[in-house]
Amino acid sequence: MFILAFLINLANWVWIIISIRPQKELIFLHYNILFGVDYVGEWWRVYLVAITGLVIFIFNFLLGWLLFNKDKFVSILMNIVNVVSQIFLIIATAILVFLNV
């Protein structure tokens, strides 16, 4: 599970680096099904999605590693939460990339 979460996070970083280039124009940062694009900003703010994924990954990995000897179920649960959160973040990245390409 740890490796899967790591690979998803790595794919998230690579996708953002390849797709979003530095630019002076504002890019779309949030899309709402009712109102359409409702938040625009600088290009580097897209990286906040990947940074959030990295923070979640490190936190869940360390907490799961520390709890492994005490409660293996909680450790496995932390890894599952890690993978699920990375999947949701790569979906968010896909939406951001497709809005701005």
C-alpha positions as CSV (number, residue, x, y, z in Angstrom):
1,M,0.0,0.0,0.0
2,F,2.8,2.4,0.9
3,I,4.4,1.9,-2.6
4,L,1.1,2.5,-4.3
5,A,0.5,5.7,-2.4
6,F,4.0,6.8,-3.2
7,L,3.6,6.1,-6.9
8,I,0.3,7.9,-7.1
9,N,1.9,10.9,-5.4
10,L,4.9,10.8,-7.8
11,A,2.5,10.6,-10.8
12,N,0.7,13.6,-9.4
13,W,3.9,15.6,-9.2
14,V,5.1,14.6,-12.7
15,W,1.7,15.4,-14.3
16,I,1.7,18.9,-12.8
17,I,5.3,19.6,-13.7
18,I,4.7,18.4,-17.3
19,S,1.3,20.1,-17.8
20,I,1.5,23.4,-16.0
21,R,4.2,25.8,-17.2
22,P,5.1,29.1,-15.5
23,Q,3.1,31.9,-17.1
24,K,2.0,35.5,-16.4
25,E,-1.7,34.8,-17.1
26,L,-3.9,33.6,-14.4
27,I,-5.1,30.0,-14.5
28,F,-8.2,28.3,-13.3
29,L,-7.8,26.8,-9.8
30,H,-11.4,25.8,-8.8
31,Y,-14.4,24.5,-10.8
32,N,-17.9,24.3,-9.4
33,I,-20.6,22.4,-11.3
34,L,-23.1,25.2,-10.5
35,F,-21.1,28.3,-11.3
36,G,-18.2,27.0,-13.5
37,V,-14.8,28.4,-12.8
38,D,-15.0,30.5,-9.6
39,Y,-11.4,30.8,-8.5
40,V,-8.4,31.9,-10.6
41,G,-4.8,32.5,-9.5
42,E,-1.1,32.2,-10.2
43,W,0.3,29.1,-11.9
44,W,2.3,28.0,-8.9
45,R,-0.8,27.5,-6.8
46,V,-1.6,24.3,-8.7
47,Y,1.4,22.8,-6.8
48,L,-0.5,23.1,-3.6
49,V,-2.4,20.0,-4.5
50,A,0.8,18.0,-4.8
51,I,2.2,19.5,-1.7
52,T,-0.9,18.6,0.2
53,G,-0.6,15.0,-1.1
54,L,3.0,14.9,0.0
55,V,2.1,16.1,3.5
56,I,-0.7,13.6,3.8
57,F,1.6,10.8,2.5
58,I,4.4,11.6,5.0
59,F,2.0,12.1,8.0
60,N,0.2,8.8,7.3
61,F,3.4,6.9,6.6
62,L,5.1,8.1,9.8
63,L,2.0,7.5,11.9
64,G,1.4,4.1,10.5
65,W,5.1,3.2,11.0
66,L,5.0,4.3,14.6
67,L,1.8,2.4,15.3
68,F,2.7,-0.8,13.5
69,N,4.1,-2.5,16.7
70,K,1.1,-1.4,18.8
71,D,-1.8,-1.9,16.5
72,K,-1.3,-3.4,13.1
73,F,-5.0,-2.8,12.1
74,V,-4.6,1.0,12.6
75,S,-1.3,0.9,10.6
76,I,-3.0,-0.8,7.7
77,L,-5.9,1.6,7.9
78,M,-3.5,4.5,7.7
79,N,-2.0,3.1,4.6
80,I,-5.5,2.6,3.0
81,V,-6.4,6.2,3.9
82,N,-3.1,7.3,2.3
83,V,-3.9,5.5,-1.0
84,V,-7.5,6.8,-1.1
85,S,-6.5,10.4,-0.4
86,Q,-3.8,10.2,-3.1
87,I,-6.4,8.9,-5.6
88,F,-8.7,11.9,-4.8
89,L,-5.8,14.3,-5.1
90,I,-4.8,13.0,-8.5
91,I,-8.5,13.3,-9.6
92,A,-8.3,17.0,-8.5
93,T,-5.1,17.4,-10.4
94,A,-6.7,15.9,-13.5
95,I,-9.6,18.4,-13.3
96,L,-7.1,21.3,-12.9
97,V,-4.9,20.2,-15.8
98,F,-7.9,19.7,-18.1
99,L,-9.3,23.1,-17.2
100,N,-6.1,24.8,-18.0
101,V,-4.9,22.9,-21.2
